[in-house]
Amino acid sequence: MGTQPAMLPLDPNEILVAASEEEMLDLGRRIGVRMRAGDILLLEGDLGAGKTTLAKGIVEGFGASLAEDVSSPTFPIVHEYRGGPAGAHRTVFHLDLYRLETQHEVRGIGLDDLLDAVEDGAAVMLVEWAERFPRLWPADAIRVRITMCDETRKLSLWRPAVE
């Protein structure tokens, strides 16, 4: 039996640090390995913070695609990655909401269908710029906040308490 990866912090007071693009990819891989079908990660941070780089590692760690095959969905808005070992189908919906202005536009990309698939356990979802539309996400979605300090990125992960 293989060793289980160390649990990632899900407390906003615990910080993960990446000092390079490769370290950000590695953090993403560590997060991806821990993800389970039905998870939603809301990636928050300024332009250039490293959300897409983190997403590349997450997709690879989850087993849906290689990091090198993951790209920013800024213009298509949604990318879908499917892969995994035989018998272990893995799907990731990767959204980038930077160019959208209204909740109506977000719903117009088929968000409700994507959320239904995630809720049914058929996929996981990564959402860049999710903070622009806070009312659209389930209360138990995992928040990932990336802050920049020179060349270093600091990540906080947390799942809000659900009452």
JOJO-V165904 format. One record per pair of residues at least 6 apart in sequence whose C-alpha atoms are under 6 Angstrom apart, sorted by the first residue. I is the first residue (numbers start at 1). J is the second residue. D is the distance in Angstrom with one decimal. If there is no record, write none. Layout:
i-><I | I>
j-><J | J>
d-><D | D>
This chain:
i-><10 | 10 | 11 | 12 | 12 | 12 | 15 | 15 | 16 | 16 | 17 | 17 | 18 | 18 | 18 | 19 | 24 | 25 | 25 | 28 | 28 | 28 | 29 | 29 | 29 | 31 | 32 | 32 | 32 | 33 | 33 | 37 | 37 | 37 | 38 | 38 | 38 | 38 | 38 | 39 | 40 | 40 | 40 | 41 | 41 | 41 | 41 | 42 | 42 | 42 | 42 | 43 | 43 | 43 | 44 | 44 | 44 | 45 | 45 | 52 | 56 | 56 | 57 | 59 | 60 | 60 | 63 | 64 | 64 | 64 | 64 | 64 | 64 | 65 | 73 | 73 | 74 | 77 | 77 | 78 | 78 | 79 | 79 | 80 | 80 | 81 | 81 | 82 | 82 | 83 | 83 | 84 | 91 | 92 | 92 | 92 | 93 | 94 | 94 | 94 | 95 | 95 | 96 | 96 | 97 | 98 | 118 | 140 | 142 | 142 | 143 | 143 | 144 | 144 | 145 | 145 | 146 | 146 | 147 | 147>
j-><157 | 158 | 158 | 156 | 157 | 158 | 155 | 156 | 154 | 155 | 153 | 154 | 24 | 152 | 153 | 152 | 54 | 54 | 57 | 54 | 57 | 58 | 57 | 58 | 61 | 58 | 58 | 61 | 62 | 61 | 62 | 121 | 123 | 124 | 118 | 119 | 121 | 123 | 124 | 124 | 124 | 125 | 141 | 126 | 141 | 142 | 143 | 127 | 130 | 143 | 144 | 127 | 128 | 144 | 129 | 144 | 145 | 145 | 146 | 72 | 67 | 70 | 67 | 65 | 66 | 67 | 84 | 81 | 82 | 83 | 84 | 90 | 91 | 83 | 79 | 96 | 96 | 95 | 96 | 94 | 95 | 93 | 94 | 92 | 93 | 91 | 92 | 90 | 91 | 89 | 90 | 90 | 123 | 123 | 124 | 125 | 125 | 125 | 126 | 127 | 127 | 128 | 127 | 128 | 129 | 129 | 124 | 159 | 158 | 159 | 157 | 158 | 156 | 157 | 155 | 156 | 154 | 155 | 153 | 154>
d-><4.9 | 4.0 | 4.9 | 5.0 | 5.7 | 5.5 | 5.5 | 5.1 | 5.7 | 4.9 | 5.7 | 4.6 | 5.2 | 5.8 | 5.1 | 4.4 | 5.6 | 5.5 | 4.4 | 4.8 | 4.0 | 4.2 | 4.4 | 4.8 | 4.0 | 5.9 | 4.1 | 4.2 | 4.3 | 4.8 | 5.0 | 4.9 | 5.1 | 5.2 | 4.7 | 5.3 | 4.5 | 5.9 | 5.3 | 5.0 | 5.8 | 4.7 | 5.1 | 4.9 | 6.0 | 4.8 | 5.9 | 4.9 | 5.6 | 4.9 | 5.9 | 5.7 | 4.9 | 4.9 | 5.7 | 6.0 | 4.8 | 5.9 | 4.9 | 5.9 | 4.6 | 5.4 | 5.7 | 6.0 | 4.9 | 5.2 | 5.0 | 5.7 | 4.9 | 4.1 | 5.4 | 5.1 | 5.8 | 5.8 | 5.8 | 5.5 | 5.3 | 5.6 | 5.2 | 5.6 | 4.5 | 6.0 | 5.2 | 5.7 | 4.7 | 5.6 | 5.1 | 5.5 | 4.5 | 5.9 | 5.2 | 5.4 | 4.7 | 5.5 | 5.0 | 5.6 | 4.7 | 5.9 | 4.8 | 6.0 | 4.7 | 6.0 | 5.9 | 4.6 | 5.4 | 5.7 | 5.6 | 5.9 | 5.6 | 4.5 | 5.5 | 5.3 | 5.6 | 4.5 | 5.5 | 5.1 | 5.6 | 4.6 | 5.7 | 5.2>
